[in-house]
Amino acid sequence: MISKDQLAAAMLRECDICVHLVSKLSPEAMDYRPSEKQRSTLELLRYLAICGIAGITCMAEADWKRFGDFSGRVKEMKSEDFAVEMARQKSELEAFFAGISEATLESQEAPLPGGRGTTTLGLAILNGPFKWITAYKLQLFLYAKACGAEIGTANAWAGLDWNP
């Protein structure tokens, strides 16, 4: 079983990689949208800046209406504020994990999004907010590549500029 410290560290690392990827984008890339119905890069950044802590909070408090509170705080976020908002999310994630026990993660039932039932809080976090940050990080990576950023696999998985 993965420990709460390992889960927290993995989520925080994904946040750091997102900040790294954003540093590779030009200002023009913020308006990039692969198709009319997909998020722009800036809209994607706004979601990434809250999806981890918003999901965890909603699951831990059994209240999916709280997600709107988090979305509201980044509704007008500018791209240059992304690193600050990610630092805020990281701080909130650290506080959440510091304040919860392993036993609670293993025993507390948490509601899944869309009314799809419940599971233990730890598993809900792993299969929800952790995966959301990771998946949308990879979407950000693809947006960056499409906008001409000279990045590779190491940027997406390790937050590193690879010089072979």
PESUL-V43458 format. One record per residue. RES is the residue in three letters. SS is DSSP state (helix for helix, strand for strand, loop for the rest). Layout:
res=(RES:RES)
ss=(SS:SS)
This chain:
res=(MET:ILE:SER:LYS:ASP:GLN:LEU:ALA:ALA:ALA:MET:LEU:ARG:GLU:CYS:ASP:ILE:CYS:VAL:HIS:LEU:VAL:SER:LYS:LEU:SER:PRO:GLU:ALA:MET:ASP:TYR:ARG:PRO:SER:GLU:LYS:GLN:ARG:SER:THR:LEU:GLU:LEU:LEU:ARG:TYR:LEU:ALA:ILE:CYS:GLY:ILE:ALA:GLY:ILE:THR:CYS:MET:ALA:GLU:ALA:ASP:TRP:LYS:ARG:PHE:GLY:ASP:PHE:SER:GLY:ARG:VAL:LYS:GLU:MET:LYS:SER:GLU:ASP:PHE:ALA:VAL:GLU:MET:ALA:ARG:GLN:LYS:SER:GLU:LEU:GLU:ALA:PHE:PHE:ALA:GLY:ILE:SER:GLU:ALA:THR:LEU:GLU:SER:GLN:GLU:ALA:PRO:LEU:PRO:GLY:GLY:ARG:GLY:THR:THR:THR:LEU:GLY:LEU:ALA:ILE:LEU:ASN:GLY:PRO:PHE:LYS:TRP:ILE:THR:ALA:TYR:LYS:LEU:GLN:LEU:PHE:LEU:TYR:ALA:LYS:ALA:CYS:GLY:ALA:GLU:ILE:GLY:THR:ALA:ASN:ALA:TRP:ALA:GLY:LEU:ASP:TRP:ASN:PRO)
ss=(loop:loop:loop:helix:helix:helix:helix:helix:helix:helix:helix:helix:helix:helix:helix:helix:helix:helix:helix:helix:helix:helix:loop:loop:loop:loop:helix:helix:helix:helix:helix:loop:loop:loop:loop:loop:loop:loop:loop:loop:helix:helix:helix:helix:helix:helix:helix:helix:loop:loop:helix:helix:helix:helix:helix:helix:helix:helix:helix:helix:loop:loop:loop:helix:helix:helix:helix:helix:helix:helix:helix:helix:helix:loop:loop:loop:loop:loop:helix:helix:helix:helix:helix:helix:helix:helix:helix:helix:helix:helix:helix:helix:helix:helix:helix:helix:helix:helix:loop:loop:loop:helix:helix:helix:helix:helix:helix:loop:strand:strand:strand:loop:helix:helix:helix:loop:loop:strand:strand:strand:helix:helix:helix:helix:helix:helix:helix:helix:helix:helix:helix:helix:helix:helix:helix:helix:helix:helix:helix:helix:helix:helix:helix:helix:helix:helix:loop:loop:loop:loop:loop:loop:helix:helix:helix:helix:helix:helix:loop:loop:loop:loop:loop:loop)
